[in-house]
Amino acid sequence: MIKEIGREDISQCVSIIKESFMTVADDFGFTARNAPRFTAFAMSDERLYYQLDNEHRLMVAYYLDDGAIVGYYSLLLQEDKQCELNNLSVLPKYRHNGIGAALLNDAFIRARNTGCVKMNIGIVEENAILRKWYEDNGFSHVGTRKFDFFPFTCGYMEKKL
């Protein structure tokens, strides 16, 4: 079941985000030392509470029948009827079962329902597998940017809704 999270779910969602993004860190050699701002190392309960309370992000999770959360994403409403998809994540042991696609499709529906006409996302540019997955789901690559505080290039993608 996919539904909006409650405040009581924040800690569990932080754990899911960190564990999910840690596989990317491991694959590309990111560490808390060389990439302290990377999601696997920078996410915290406080950060998610801030995003919920101050940025008013829509936060959604994938719940198993037993109530366990195994996937998560958030949407940040932006200017010009755009939104940004953040932290789409699925616990590694539940990947390749359609959960990520279900969450992404749910994000498309919820974004359209809030009036968004374009969805933006940032990825690790060097992650060709993830980039292809987003392209296969209708996103177009629109640019890159290199930040001094990341040992990777940020890739930017968008999808017209």
N, C-alpha and C positions, 0 to 999 in steps of 0.2 A: 504494500500500500504506500502511496506517495501522498504526503501531506505536509503542511507547514509545521515547523517545530514549535515547541513551547520553550519557555525560559529554562525549564528543568532539563531540557535536552542539550543545552549549550556544551557542557563538558564532554558529553559523548560525541557530539559533532566535531569538537576540536580534536579529539583523539582520532576520529576517522580521517579528518583532513591531514593531520600530521602523519599518520601511518601510510595513507595513500600517497602523499607527496614524497615520502621518504624513499619509495621505490625509484622515483625519478632522481632524487639526490644520489642514491646508490649507483644507478645506471650511469650517471654523468660525473660522478666524483665530487659532488657538492658536499660541503661539511659546514658545521656551525661556524667554523673559523673562516673559510673562504667564501661563504654565502650566508651570513647571519640573517639577512632579510628574506631569504627564500622561505616559502610557506611552511615547509617541513620543520623549520627551526624557529620561525617568527610567530606562528599562530599561537594564540593563548585564549583562555576564557575571557579575559578582559577585552581583548581585541574583538571577539565575536559579540560580546555584550555591547561594545561601543558601536559596532556596525548595525546591530539591531536597534539600539536606543537612539543613537544620534544620526545615523545615516538612513534609518528606517528601511533597511534592506529586507526584502522578502527572502526568508530562509526556509528551505524545503528539504525533507529527508525521505529516504526510502526505508520503510519499516518492513521487517519480516513478520510473519504471522504471530510469532511469539513476542513481538514488540521491540526486538533488537533493531537498531539502526545500522545499516550497512552502506548507505550512500548519502550524499549531501550536495547541495549547491545553494548559492545565493544570487539574487538579482539586485543590482543597484540601478535605480532610475537616474537617467542623465538628461541633459538638455536636448532639445529638438526631437523629442519622442524616441530617444535611444535608451538602451539599457546595456549594462555590462554584466555578463555572466562570470561569476567568481567561484573558485574552489570546487568545481564539479569533481567529485571524488567518489570512488567505490573502494571498499576494503579489498585488498589484493586477493583474498581467498574467494571473493564473490564476483570477480571480474570474468568477462567473457560469457555472461549469462543474460545479457540484454539489459542489465540494470542501468548502466551508463546511458544507453540509448533511451531508455524509458525516462530517466531524469532529464535528459536533454529535450526530449519531446514535450515533457511536462513544462520545462522552462519556456519553450516556444509558445505554448498555449497561455501560460500565465503572463508572459511578456505582452502578447497580443491583447489579452484581456485588460491590461493596464494602459493600453494605448501605444505601446512601443511599436515602432515600425522598422527598427534596426537593432540587432544584437551585436555587441562587441565582446571580444575576448582577447586576453593576452596569454601566450604560451612560451615555453622554452623553445626558441627557434630551432635549436639543434635536435629537438625531439621529432624526428621525421615520422615516426609511427603515429604520434598524437596529432600532428599536423594533418596527416592523411585522413585520420578518423574524422576530424572536424570538416575537412574538405568533402569527404564522403557524405557528411550530414549537412551539406549545403553552404558551408562557410567559404569565403574567399580570403586569400592572404592579401593584406593591404599595406604591409610595411614592417620594418624592424627598427629597433633602437638599442644601442649599447649603453649600459649604465656602468659606471666605475665600481659600484658596490656589488655587482653580479659577475660571476665568472662565465656568463653565457650571454647570448643575445636574446632580447625580448622580441617575440614575433607577435604581430597583431593581425587579427582576423575579424571579419564581420559577416553577418547574414541578414539580408533583407527579410523582414517578416511580412 
